[in-house]
Amino acid sequence: MSACHRCGIGLLLLGLASITIVGHCRAADAAAAPNPRLQERRLLPSPHSASRPTVLSSFITSSAEPSAHGLRTPFWFHVPKCGTSFVLTLLHWACPGLDPTDDGRIDVAGTHHADGQTEWIRWRAAQLPPGGCRVPLTGILAGHQPYNRMVHRGQAVGLFREPTERMASLFHYWGAGTMEQFRAVVTSGRFQYQASTYTAMLLGYDHDVLKSGNITFTKTDYLEAKRVVVEDFAFVGLVHEYAQSVCLFHATFGGQPLPVELENIHPTYHEGDKLTKHLVALNKYAEESAVLKAAGWPDGFDQGIYDTVRNVFAARLKLHPHCLQF
């Protein structure tokens, strides 16, 4: 959940009632005093790093010293349920002055929370002395801003996820805890507009623009969206290749990844069995994906965009073979 939104989203699934979103954003005015809790606490267990106890010692990037390498004003292209935790890589790369254990779980008052929030770590970055950040953070924000070619060309960084898995995670996040509830959401067709989220956001629309039913994308739109991720984006990664994506980002733009970058600070909780659904393995939502595909989800556009991103990612990964082991 993005901190700037602090979204409370509920689905009354039996009636498939409305979703209420309450957003509240609040800027901090006072300068931050050093937070001893950040210095004293231990890193929380991470699903990304639990099976890789020596993963960071094996990272060798293209530059010993981090540098912008053309990434002057990075823009985080954050599609809903596509790797919120990657903001840790972006912010720690952008602001080497941050506490290297800062995972965004401590708010501005010093209270520790189970989930991390983008705005809390951004707030601490804003308190750093001159030189604490090597690039501006104006494009690394909470929420889900669409791509704007006039502003973000050559500066966009985004993670992508297999479309049906993304929607499965989203529906569980909205409260569809059991498979019975999940099937009810899918068969209602109420959220079919989510099937073209990649296409919409790459073309500059808000992620829920199709909800109105007044916009229909064409083959020309689809081809433009594919062109954007191939030609305009500075970096694309994959949620199901999370550690490799972190490695490839640093191999491309310099610096060494920190242990905190492999934490999952914003997992989706499966309400039915209380199990945490982490953003690690492809086909984690195999049953849900089968239900979605049987109902005709997603459209061919978003699937095609994802396949294009996967090809781009694979080609770039070959240029940095040390990342292939993760």
C-alpha positions in Angstrom: 0.0 0.0 0.0 1.4 3.3 -1.0 1.9 5.6 2.0 0.7 8.7 0.1 -2.6 7.0 -0.5 -3.0 5.1 2.8 -5.7 3.3 1.0 -8.4 1.4 2.9 -10.1 -0.8 0.3 -12.9 -3.2 1.1 -14.9 -5.5 -1.1 -18.3 -6.6 0.2 -17.9 -9.8 -1.8 -21.3 -11.4 -1.2 -23.0 -8.4 -2.8 -20.0 -7.4 -4.8 -20.5 -4.0 -3.4 -18.5 -0.8 -3.8 -14.9 -0.1 -3.1 -14.1 2.9 -0.9 -10.8 4.5 -1.2 -9.8 7.1 1.3 -6.6 9.0 0.4 -4.7 11.3 2.6 -1.3 12.9 1.9 0.6 14.9 4.4 4.0 16.6 4.1 6.4 16.7 7.0 7.6 20.2 7.8 10.1 19.7 10.7 13.7 18.5 10.2 14.2 14.9 11.3 16.4 14.0 14.2 18.5 10.9 13.8 16.3 7.9 14.5 18.0 5.4 16.9 15.5 2.7 16.1 16.9 2.6 12.5 20.4 2.2 13.9 19.5 -0.4 16.6 17.0 -2.8 15.0 17.9 -5.9 13.1 16.8 -6.5 9.5 13.4 -8.3 9.4 13.4 -11.7 7.6 13.0 -11.3 3.9 11.4 -13.8 1.5 13.7 -12.6 -1.2 16.9 -13.3 0.8 15.9 -16.1 3.1 17.2 -18.8 0.7 20.2 -16.7 -0.4 22.3 -16.1 2.7 25.4 -15.0 0.7 23.6 -13.4 -2.3 25.0 -9.9 -1.8 28.6 -11.1 -1.5 28.3 -12.4 -5.0 27.0 -9.2 -6.6 29.6 -7.6 -8.9 28.3 -4.5 -10.7 29.5 -2.4 -13.5 30.8 0.4 -11.4 32.5 0.4 -7.9 31.1 3.9 -7.4 27.4 4.5 -8.0 26.7 7.1 -10.7 23.7 8.4 -12.6 24.8 6.9 -15.9 22.2 9.1 -17.6 19.5 8.4 -15.0 19.3 12.1 -14.0 15.7 12.4 -12.9 14.5 8.8 -12.4 10.8 8.1 -12.7 9.4 5.1 -10.9 6.7 3.5 -13.2 4.8 1.6 -10.5 1.9 -0.5 -11.7 -0.4 -1.7 -8.9 0.9 -5.0 -7.5 4.2 -4.9 -9.4 6.9 -4.8 -6.8 6.4 -1.9 -4.4 9.5 -3.1 -2.6 11.7 -2.0 -5.5 11.4 1.5 -4.3 14.1 0.5 -1.7 16.5 -0.1 -4.6 15.7 3.2 -6.2 15.9 5.3 -3.1 19.0 3.8 -1.6 20.7 4.1 -5.0 19.5 7.7 -5.4 20.4 8.7 -1.8 23.5 7.0 -0.5 23.3 9.1 2.6 20.3 7.1 3.9 20.7 4.7 6.7 21.5 1.4 4.8 19.0 -0.5 6.9 16.1 1.9 6.2 13.3 -0.2 4.8 10.5 2.4 5.2 8.9 0.5 8.1 9.5 3.3 10.6 7.2 6.4 10.3 8.1 10.0 10.9 7.3 9.7 14.6 9.6 6.7 15.0 6.9 4.0 15.2 7.7 0.7 13.6 5.1 -0.9 11.3 4.8 -4.3 9.6 4.7 -2.8 6.1 7.0 -0.2 4.7 5.8 3.0 3.2 7.5 5.0 0.4 6.7 8.4 1.9 8.4 7.6 5.2 11.7 6.8 3.6 11.4 9.7 1.2 10.7 12.0 4.1 14.0 10.9 5.7 15.8 11.4 2.4 14.5 15.0 2.3 16.2 15.7 5.6 19.7 14.6 4.4 22.3 17.3 4.1 23.4 18.5 0.7 25.0 15.7 -1.3 23.0 13.0 0.6 21.1 12.3 -2.7 22.8 12.3 -6.1 19.6 12.8 -8.1 16.2 14.5 -7.4 13.4 12.3 -6.0 10.6 14.2 -7.7 9.8 11.1 -9.9 10.2 8.5 -7.1 6.8 8.8 -5.5 4.2 6.8 -3.7 1.2 5.8 -5.8 0.9 4.8 -9.4 1.7 7.6 -11.8 1.4 7.0 -15.5 4.2 7.4 -18.0 4.5 10.9 -19.6 6.7 10.8 -22.6 7.4 14.5 -22.6 8.8 14.3 -19.0 9.9 10.7 -18.4 11.5 9.6 -21.7 14.8 7.9 -20.9 14.3 8.1 -17.2 11.5 5.5 -16.5 12.2 2.5 -14.3 9.6 -0.2 -13.9 8.9 -3.8 -12.8 6.4 -5.9 -14.7 4.5 -9.0 -13.7 2.7 -11.8 -15.5 -0.8 -10.1 -16.1 -3.0 -12.7 -14.6 -0.8 -13.1 -11.5 -0.9 -9.3 -11.1 -4.6 -9.3 -11.2 -4.8 -12.3 -8.8 -2.7 -10.4 -6.3 -4.7 -7.3 -6.8 -8.0 -9.0 -6.1 -6.7 -10.7 -3.0 -5.4 -7.4 -1.9 -8.8 -5.9 -2.3 -10.2 -8.6 0.0 -11.1 -11.7 -2.1 -9.6 -14.1 0.4 -11.0 -17.4 -0.6 -11.2 -19.0 -4.0 -15.0 -18.9 -3.9 -14.8 -15.1 -3.3 -12.1 -14.8 -6.0 -14.3 -16.6 -8.6 -17.2 -14.4 -7.7 -15.2 -11.2 -8.3 -13.9 -12.6 -11.7 -17.3 -13.8 -13.0 -18.9 -10.5 -12.1 -16.8 -8.8 -14.7 -16.8 -5.8 -12.4 -13.0 -5.2 -12.7 -12.4 -6.2 -16.3 -10.9 -2.8 -16.9 -7.9 -3.9 -14.9 -6.9 -6.2 -17.8 -5.4 -3.3 -19.8 -3.5 -1.6 -17.0 0.0 -1.8 -18.6 -1.4 -0.4 -21.9 -3.2 2.4 -20.2 -0.4 3.6 -17.9 2.3 3.4 -20.7 0.0 5.6 -22.9 -0.2 8.2 -20.1 -3.6 7.3 -18.6 -4.3 6.6 -14.9 -4.4 2.9 -14.1 -8.2 2.9 -13.6 -9.1 5.0 -16.6 -10.9 2.1 -18.3 -13.3 1.9 -15.4 -15.6 4.4 -17.1 -15.9 2.3 -20.2 -15.4 5.3 -22.4 -12.0 4.4 -23.7 -11.1 1.5 -26.0 -7.5 0.8 -27.0 -6.6 -0.1 -30.6 -3.8 -2.1 -32.2 -2.0 1.1 -32.8 -2.2 2.0 -29.1 -0.8 -1.4 -28.2 2.1 -1.1 -30.6 3.0 2.3 -29.1 2.9 0.9 -25.6 5.3 -1.8 -26.6 7.6 0.7 -28.3 7.7 2.7 -25.0 9.0 -0.1 -22.9 11.6 -1.0 -25.5 12.8 2.4 -26.6 11.9 4.9 -23.9 12.4 3.1 -20.6 15.8 3.3 -18.9 15.2 0.0 -17.1 12.7 -2.8 -17.0 12.6 -5.7 -14.5 10.4 -8.7 -13.6 8.7 -9.3 -10.3 9.2 -13.0 -10.5 12.9 -12.4 -11.1 13.2 -9.9 -8.3 16.8 -10.5 -7.1 18.0 -10.6 -10.7 16.2 -7.3 -11.3 17.9 -5.7 -8.4 21.2 -7.1 -9.6 20.6 -5.9 -13.2 19.6 -2.4 -12.0 23.0 -2.0 -10.2 24.9 -3.6 -13.0 23.3 -1.0 -15.3 23.5 2.1 -13.1 26.3 1.3 -10.7 26.7 0.6 -7.0 26.3 -2.5 -4.8 22.9 -3.7 -3.6 22.2 -3.6 0.1 20.6 -6.5 2.1 17.5 -4.3 2.6 16.9 -4.2 -1.1 15.8 -7.8 -1.0 13.1 -7.3 1.6 9.5 -7.5 0.8 8.0 -4.5 2.6 4.5 -4.7 1.1 3.3 -8.3 0.8 -0.3 -9.2 -0.2 -2.1 -11.1 2.5 -4.4 -13.9 1.5 -7.3 -13.3 3.8 -8.6 -16.8 3.6 -5.7 -18.6 5.2 -3.6 -15.7 6.5 -0.6 -16.7 4.4 1.6 -14.0 3.1 1.8 -14.0 -0.7 5.3 -12.8 -1.5 6.4 -11.4 -4.8 8.9 -14.1 -5.7 7.8 -17.1 -7.7 6.1 -17.2 -11.1 2.9 -19.3 -11.0 2.3 -18.7 -7.3 -1.3 -17.9 -8.2 -1.7 -20.8 -10.6 -5.3 -21.6 -9.6 -6.3 -18.0 -9.7 -4.6 -17.5 -13.1 -6.5 -20.5 -14.5 -9.8 -18.9 -13.4 -8.9 -15.6 -14.9 -7.8 -17.1 -18.2 -11.0 -19.2 -18.4 -12.9 -16.0 -18.1 -11.0 -14.4 -20.9 -8.5 -12.3 -18.9 -6.3 -10.6 -19.6 -6.6 -9.0 -23.0 -3.9 -9.7 -25.5 -2.4 -6.2 -25.2 -1.2 -6.4 -21.6 0.0 -10.0 -22.2 1.9 -8.9 -25.3 3.5 -6.0 -23.4 4.6 -8.3 -20.6 6.1 -10.8 -23.2 8.0 -7.9 -24.8 9.4 -6.8 -21.4 10.4 -10.3 -20.6 12.4 -10.5 -23.9 14.1 -7.1 -23.2 15.0 -8.2 -19.7 16.4 -11.5 -20.9 18.6 -9.8 -23.5 20.0 -7.2 -21.1 20.6 -9.9 -18.5 22.9 -11.7 -20.9 25.1 -8.6 -20.9 25.6 -9.1 -17.1 25.9 -12.9 -16.7 26.8 -12.6 -13.0 23.2 -11.7 -12.4 22.0 -15.0 -13.9 22.8 -17.0 -10.8 20.1 -15.3 -8.7 
